[in-house]
Amino acid sequence: YQRRVHGIQIMSSMEAVKEVSINAAPGSGINWGDHNFPMCIKIMHFNLNECQGEAKRFGLKLYSTYMCILLVLTINLASSIIQVSAGYRSGVAIFYSVFNLPIFLTISGFTLYYGYLTANIKPADGSLVRKYRLLQFFVSLLWIVLSIVPVGCFDGWARIKQLLDIGNGLPGFCVFLAVLESLGYLYSALMGFFCVCKIGRATEENEKQNPTGTIQQMILYSYTPVSYTHL
């Protein structure tokens, strides 16, 4: 809403944010309200074009991990379908592979968003950095476990020997898929541990390049209910 008091135009805080966002230079802020990720669902904001320097490089690492997990889960589903069709496993393996897609994509997507938020929010929040490191550390441990164990539908390194013992031609392709799956989880884990180490550098550089008083700070930390602009 907008109204005038003694020749002064008063606008709501959201209108003030909108005005600042329109007049800001390109790339000067992140539009947290633009929910554009993941595709089709669009429940959070993620746009590397709005990042700069170390924060953008950090975001690329997060995104590569997310895409790797998506690829790994797709490979696992394909492997389960092949093994069930050949009679090596029961049909429940396909159910588990489909069921795991939204679960582990949600875990990976939440970790991506939390890291993106932590690296780009201004002023830098030390508590967010600590929480992100803890979250990313345990998620990376999860990827390591999934790269090893042959539990349920997961084809970790331990599943390879079981496939080789079958002894005909088709398991060779399944072994190839199992190796890809295990390497994908391992890559995601290593990249996650790397991000745990690099998040501090990303927040420090972002803070230097973007002093306080930015659009993000206004949106997230301002307690002023109205903004005054002279006519």
C-alpha positions as CSV (number, residue, x, y, z in Angstrom):
1,Y,0.0,0.0,0.0
2,Q,1.0,3.6,-0.4
3,R,-0.3,6.9,1.2
4,R,0.9,10.4,1.8
5,V,1.6,12.1,5.1
6,H,2.6,15.8,5.1
7,G,3.8,15.7,1.5
8,I,5.7,12.5,2.1
9,Q,4.8,9.3,0.3
10,I,4.7,6.2,2.5
11,M,5.0,2.7,1.1
12,S,5.0,-0.7,2.7
13,S,8.3,-2.5,3.3
14,M,7.6,-5.0,0.4
15,E,6.9,-2.1,-2.0
16,A,10.2,-0.6,-0.9
17,V,12.1,-3.8,-1.6
18,K,10.4,-4.1,-5.0
19,E,11.5,-0.5,-5.9
20,V,15.1,-1.1,-4.8
21,S,15.2,-4.4,-6.7
22,I,13.9,-2.7,-9.9
23,N,16.4,0.1,-9.7
24,A,19.4,-2.1,-8.7
25,A,22.2,-2.9,-11.1
26,P,22.1,-6.3,-12.7
27,G,23.7,-9.0,-10.6
28,S,23.7,-6.8,-7.4
29,G,21.2,-9.0,-5.6
30,I,19.5,-12.3,-5.4
31,N,15.8,-12.6,-5.9
32,W,15.1,-15.1,-3.1
33,G,11.3,-14.9,-3.8
34,D,11.8,-16.3,-7.3
35,H,11.1,-20.0,-6.8
36,N,12.7,-21.6,-9.9
37,F,14.2,-24.8,-8.7
38,P,14.0,-27.8,-9.1
39,M,12.5,-28.0,-12.5
40,C,8.7,-28.5,-12.6
41,I,8.4,-28.4,-8.8
42,K,9.9,-25.0,-8.2
43,I,9.9,-24.7,-4.4
44,M,13.2,-22.8,-3.9
45,H,15.5,-20.3,-5.5
46,F,18.8,-21.2,-7.2
47,N,20.4,-19.1,-9.9
48,L,24.2,-19.1,-10.4
49,N,24.0,-16.0,-12.7
50,E,23.1,-14.0,-9.6
51,C,26.3,-15.1,-7.8
52,Q,29.8,-13.7,-8.1
53,G,33.4,-14.9,-7.6
54,E,34.0,-17.7,-5.1
55,A,30.2,-17.9,-4.2
56,K,29.5,-18.8,-7.9
57,R,32.3,-21.4,-8.0
58,F,30.9,-22.8,-4.8
59,G,27.4,-23.0,-6.3
60,L,28.8,-24.8,-9.3
61,K,30.2,-27.5,-7.0
62,L,26.8,-27.8,-5.2
63,Y,25.0,-28.1,-8.5
64,S,27.3,-30.7,-9.9
65,T,26.8,-32.8,-6.8
66,Y,23.0,-32.5,-7.1
67,M,23.1,-33.5,-10.8
68,C,25.4,-36.4,-10.0
69,I,23.0,-37.8,-7.5
70,L,20.1,-37.4,-10.0
71,L,22.2,-39.4,-12.6
72,V,23.2,-42.1,-10.0
73,L,19.5,-42.6,-9.0
74,T,18.6,-42.9,-12.7
75,I,21.3,-45.5,-13.3
76,N,20.2,-47.4,-10.2
77,L,16.6,-47.6,-11.6
78,A,17.9,-48.8,-15.0
79,S,20.1,-51.4,-13.3
80,S,17.2,-52.6,-11.2
81,I,14.9,-53.0,-14.2
82,I,17.6,-55.0,-16.1
83,Q,18.3,-57.3,-13.1
84,V,14.6,-57.9,-12.4
85,S,14.0,-58.6,-16.1
86,A,16.8,-61.2,-16.2
87,G,15.5,-62.8,-13.0
88,Y,18.5,-61.9,-10.8
89,R,16.4,-59.9,-8.3
90,S,12.8,-59.7,-7.2
91,G,10.5,-57.0,-8.5
92,V,10.5,-55.1,-5.3
93,A,14.0,-53.7,-6.3
94,I,12.3,-51.6,-8.9
95,F,9.8,-50.3,-6.3
96,Y,12.7,-49.3,-4.0
97,S,14.6,-47.6,-6.9
98,V,11.5,-45.5,-7.7
99,F,10.8,-44.8,-4.1
100,N,14.4,-43.6,-3.5
101,L,14.3,-41.0,-6.2
102,P,12.2,-38.4,-4.4
103,I,13.8,-39.2,-1.0
104,F,17.5,-38.8,-2.0
105,L,16.8,-36.0,-4.5
106,T,15.1,-34.1,-1.6
107,I,18.1,-34.6,0.6
108,S,20.5,-33.5,-2.1
109,G,18.3,-30.6,-3.1
110,F,18.0,-29.3,0.4
111,T,21.7,-29.5,1.0
112,L,22.3,-27.6,-2.3
113,Y,19.9,-24.8,-1.3
114,Y,21.2,-24.6,2.3
115,G,24.8,-24.2,0.9
116,Y,23.6,-21.7,-1.7
117,L,21.8,-19.6,0.9
118,T,24.8,-19.8,3.3
119,A,27.3,-18.7,0.7
120,N,25.2,-15.7,-0.6
121,I,23.3,-14.3,2.4
122,K,24.5,-10.9,3.6
123,P,25.7,-10.1,6.1
124,A,27.4,-13.5,6.5
125,D,25.9,-15.7,9.3
126,G,28.4,-17.8,11.2
127,S,25.6,-20.0,12.6
128,L,24.4,-20.9,9.1
129,V,28.0,-21.8,8.1
130,R,28.3,-24.2,11.1
131,K,24.9,-25.8,10.4
132,Y,25.7,-26.2,6.7
133,R,29.0,-27.8,7.5
134,L,27.3,-30.3,9.8
135,L,24.6,-31.0,7.3
136,Q,26.9,-31.5,4.4
137,F,29.3,-33.7,6.4
138,F,26.6,-36.2,7.4
139,V,25.1,-36.2,3.9
140,S,28.5,-36.9,2.5
141,L,28.9,-39.8,4.9
142,L,25.6,-41.1,3.6
143,W,26.9,-41.0,0.0
144,I,30.0,-43.0,1.1
145,V,27.8,-45.7,2.7
146,L,25.6,-46.0,-0.4
147,S,28.7,-46.4,-2.6
148,I,29.7,-49.5,-0.6
149,V,26.7,-51.4,0.7
150,P,24.6,-53.8,-1.3
151,V,21.5,-53.2,0.7
152,G,18.1,-53.1,-1.0
153,C,18.3,-51.8,-4.5
154,F,21.7,-50.1,-4.0
155,D,24.5,-51.5,-6.1
156,G,27.6,-50.5,-4.1
157,W,31.1,-51.9,-4.5
158,A,30.1,-55.0,-2.5
159,R,27.4,-55.9,-5.1
160,I,29.9,-56.3,-7.9
161,K,31.2,-59.7,-6.6
162,Q,27.6,-61.0,-6.4
163,L,27.0,-60.0,-10.0
164,L,30.2,-61.5,-11.2
165,D,29.4,-64.8,-9.5
166,I,26.3,-65.2,-11.7
167,G,28.5,-66.1,-14.6
168,N,26.9,-65.2,-17.9
169,G,27.0,-62.2,-20.2
170,L,24.3,-59.9,-18.9
171,P,25.8,-59.3,-15.4
172,G,28.8,-57.7,-17.1
173,F,26.7,-54.7,-18.1
174,C,25.1,-54.7,-14.6
175,V,28.6,-54.6,-13.1
176,F,29.4,-51.6,-15.4
177,L,26.3,-49.8,-14.1
178,A,27.2,-50.7,-10.5
179,V,30.6,-49.2,-10.9
180,L,29.1,-46.0,-12.4
181,E,26.7,-45.8,-9.5
182,S,29.4,-46.3,-6.8
183,L,31.7,-43.8,-8.5
184,G,28.8,-41.3,-8.6
185,Y,28.2,-41.6,-4.9
186,L,31.9,-41.4,-4.2
187,Y,32.2,-38.2,-6.3
188,S,29.3,-36.6,-4.5
189,A,30.8,-37.5,-1.1
190,L,34.2,-36.1,-1.9
191,M,32.7,-33.0,-3.4
192,G,30.6,-32.6,-0.3
193,F,33.7,-32.8,2.0
194,F,35.4,-30.2,-0.3
195,C,32.4,-27.9,0.1
196,V,32.6,-28.2,3.9
197,C,36.1,-26.8,3.6
198,K,35.4,-24.1,1.1
199,I,32.2,-22.6,2.5
200,G,34.1,-20.3,4.8
201,R,36.1,-18.9,1.9
202,A,33.0,-18.3,-0.2
203,T,31.2,-16.4,2.6
204,E,34.3,-14.3,3.4
205,E,34.9,-13.2,-0.2
206,N,31.2,-12.6,-0.8
207,E,31.2,-10.3,2.3
208,K,34.1,-8.3,1.0
209,Q,32.6,-7.9,-2.5
210,N,29.2,-7.0,-1.2
211,P,29.2,-4.6,1.9
212,T,26.3,-4.4,4.3
213,G,23.2,-2.6,3.1
214,T,22.5,-4.8,0.1
215,I,19.1,-5.9,-1.1
216,Q,19.4,-9.3,0.6
217,Q,20.1,-7.6,3.9
218,M,17.1,-5.4,3.5
219,I,14.8,-8.3,2.8
220,L,16.0,-10.6,5.5
221,Y,17.2,-8.3,8.3
222,S,15.3,-5.0,8.1
223,Y,12.9,-4.3,10.9
224,T,11.7,-1.0,9.5
225,P,8.0,-1.3,8.7
226,V,7.8,1.5,6.2
227,S,10.0,3.4,3.8
228,Y,9.8,7.2,3.2
229,T,10.4,8.8,-0.2
230,H,10.0,12.5,-0.8
231,L,7.9,13.4,-3.8
